[in-house]
């Protein structure tokens, strides 16, 4: 009986540690994008201008995301800056990312890459 109670307590604590960072993270990171704006197209040269920590756009599968507000929160540190202002598709879909990044990236969408 004691083992069952201890196992239950450990399971609850583990659940708390797994769920709290996700919930807290979603509330702390805010997109700099005004979602009321209509989607816009940008040229590659326009995106290239947003290539620093304080102004960071990335391209993922021909969609453009303003991740400036996420740079400091990025669990991989400055790795997010490796392709600032450029195509980050390969790195985004790399094995280092948890599946939750696929859910949160849409919050940073600003437009599409001009063809």
N, C-alpha and C positions, 0 to 999 in steps of 0.2 A: 504494500500500500504506500509506504513512504517513497519508494522508487517511482511509483506512478505520479505522485504529487510533485516530486523533484523534476521529473521529466516534463510535466505540464508547465511548471514555472519556467524552466529553461526554454521551452518552446515559445512561451509568451514573450519572454525577454528577447529571444532571437527575432521574433516577429516585429517587436518594437524597434529594434536596431535596424532592421531591413526597411521598414515602412516609413519611419520618421525622416530619414535623410531625403527620401524621394519627395515626401510632402513638403518638407521645409524648403527643399531646393526649388520646387515649382513656385513657391510663394516669394522667394527672394530674388529670383531672376526675372526681370521685366524686359519685354521687348521694347526697343526704341522705335518700333514701327507703329504708325497710326493705322489700325486695321480698317478704318472707315475710308481710306484712300483706295482708289481704283488701281488695279495692277498696272505696272508700267514696264516698258522695255528699256534696257540699258545696253550700250555697246560695251565690248570688252575693255576699251580704253577708259570709259567712264568708271567701270568697276575697279580698274587698276589704280584709280586715284584714292580709293578707300583701303589703304594698305598698311595701316599702323594700329597700334594698341588702342588709341583713342578714336579711331574711325576704321572699323574693320568689317569689310564685306567679303563674303565668300560665294563661290559658285558651286552648286551641287546639281549635277544633271541638268544643266542649262537653266536653273532657277537661281535667283540671287537672294542672299540672306544677309541682313545687317546684324552681325553677332557682337557688335561693340559692347553691349551691356553684359555679355556672357564671357568675355575674354578673361576677366579676373576670376570668374567662377569655374572656368574650365578645369576639370580634374587632371588633364594632361599638361597643365601649365601653359607655357608659351608655344606648345606644339600647334595650337590653333592659329598662331601667327605665321607659321611656315608658308602658308599659301594665302595670306591676307591679300585681298584685291585680285585673287586669281582662282583657278579651279581647284577645289578641295574634294572633289568627288571620290577619288581613290582613298584618301585618308579617312573621309567620313564613313565609308563602308568597310573600313578595316576591322580586324578582329578585336581591337582594343575598346571598341564602343559597345556599351550595353544597348539593348533594344529600346530603352526609353528615349534615346536621342532621336529616334525616328518619330516619336510622338511629339517631342518638343520643338523640333526644327521649324515646323510650320509657323510657330509664333514669331519667327524672325524674318519671314518672307517679305521681300520688298518688290520683286518683279521678276521678269524673265530676261534671259540673255538674247539680244538681237541675233538673228540668224544671218 
